[in-house]
Amino acid sequence: MRGYEALHTAGHAHSVEVWEGSELVGGLYGVAVRGVFAGESMFHHRPNASKLAVLALAEHLRARGASFFDIQQLTPHMAALGAEEVSREGFLALLAAEQGAERRLF
């Protein structure tokens, strides 16, 4: 927990929350560095609430020129939202392209 608090203080850890009135019904959190967002975990207490969080985040990232959204592991849930698997070599190339970039996603 302290690690994420430090990342948040540094402007890197972020959450996307879905609320129904005063009730938190879904969301996700992750880490943003340069033009990359790495999603760490998501949850839902209402059907499709986590999907709404992913879609809202994807639109936010797209509008700010993000290079990619790292979901860590392709699941049927994420594939249904348009996620695609990338080879290790492709992933490393995407990361290398961000070296030295001065992009802030949040």
C-alpha positions as CSV (number, residue, x, y, z in Angstrom):
1,M,0.0,0.0,0.0
2,R,2.8,2.4,0.8
3,G,4.3,1.9,-2.6
4,Y,1.0,2.9,-4.3
5,E,0.7,5.9,-2.0
6,A,4.2,7.0,-3.1
7,L,3.3,6.4,-6.7
8,H,0.1,8.5,-6.3
9,T,2.0,11.3,-4.6
10,A,4.5,11.3,-7.5
11,G,1.6,11.6,-9.9
12,H,1.8,8.0,-11.3
13,A,-0.9,5.9,-9.6
14,H,-4.5,6.6,-10.6
15,S,-7.9,5.1,-10.2
16,V,-11.0,5.2,-12.3
17,E,-14.2,4.9,-10.3
18,V,-17.8,4.2,-11.3
19,W,-20.4,5.5,-8.9
20,E,-24.1,4.8,-8.7
21,G,-25.3,7.7,-6.5
22,S,-23.2,7.5,-3.4
23,E,-22.2,3.8,-3.9
24,L,-18.9,2.8,-5.5
25,V,-19.9,0.0,-8.0
26,G,-16.8,-0.6,-10.0
27,G,-13.5,0.7,-11.1
28,L,-9.8,0.0,-11.7
29,Y,-6.4,1.3,-10.8
30,G,-3.0,1.4,-12.3
31,V,0.2,3.2,-13.0
32,A,1.0,5.8,-15.7
33,V,4.5,6.5,-16.8
34,R,5.1,8.7,-19.8
35,G,2.7,7.6,-22.5
36,V,1.9,4.2,-21.0
37,F,-0.8,3.2,-18.5
38,A,-0.4,-0.2,-16.8
39,G,-3.7,-1.4,-15.4
40,E,-3.2,-3.4,-12.1
41,S,-6.6,-4.5,-11.0
42,M,-10.3,-3.9,-11.6
43,F,-13.5,-4.8,-9.8
44,H,-17.3,-4.5,-10.0
45,H,-20.3,-4.8,-7.7
46,R,-22.7,-4.2,-10.5
47,P,-22.8,-5.9,-13.9
48,N,-20.5,-4.1,-16.5
49,A,-19.3,-1.5,-14.0
50,S,-15.7,-2.5,-14.6
51,K,-16.2,-2.4,-18.3
52,L,-17.5,1.2,-18.0
53,A,-14.3,2.1,-16.1
54,V,-12.1,0.5,-18.8
55,L,-13.9,2.3,-21.6
56,A,-13.8,5.7,-19.8
57,L,-10.1,5.2,-19.2
58,A,-9.4,4.1,-22.8
59,E,-11.1,7.3,-24.1
60,H,-9.1,9.4,-21.6
61,L,-5.9,7.9,-22.7
62,R,-6.7,8.1,-26.4
63,A,-7.5,11.8,-26.0
64,R,-4.1,12.4,-24.4
65,G,-2.0,10.5,-26.9
66,A,-1.2,7.5,-24.9
67,S,1.0,5.0,-26.7
68,F,-0.8,2.0,-25.2
69,F,-2.8,0.6,-22.3
70,D,-1.0,-2.4,-20.7
71,I,-3.6,-4.8,-19.4
72,Q,-0.9,-7.4,-18.4
73,Q,-2.9,-10.4,-19.5
74,L,-5.4,-10.9,-22.3
75,T,-8.7,-12.2,-20.9
76,P,-12.0,-12.8,-22.6
77,H,-13.4,-9.8,-20.7
78,M,-10.7,-7.5,-22.1
79,A,-10.8,-9.1,-25.6
80,A,-14.5,-8.2,-25.8
81,L,-13.5,-4.6,-25.3
82,G,-11.0,-4.7,-28.1
83,A,-7.7,-5.6,-26.3
84,E,-5.1,-7.5,-28.4
85,E,-2.2,-9.6,-27.3
86,V,1.3,-8.2,-28.2
87,S,4.4,-10.3,-28.4
88,R,7.2,-9.7,-25.9
89,E,9.3,-8.2,-28.6
90,G,6.5,-5.9,-29.7
91,F,5.9,-4.9,-26.0
92,L,9.5,-4.1,-25.5
93,A,9.5,-2.0,-28.7
94,L,6.5,-0.1,-27.5
95,L,8.2,0.6,-24.2
96,A,11.5,1.6,-25.9
97,A,9.5,4.1,-28.1
98,E,8.4,5.9,-24.9
99,Q,11.9,6.4,-23.5
100,G,12.5,10.1,-23.2
101,A,8.9,11.0,-24.0
102,E,7.6,13.9,-21.9
103,R,3.9,13.0,-22.0
104,R,1.5,13.3,-19.0
105,L,-1.6,11.2,-19.2
106,F,-3.2,12.7,-16.1
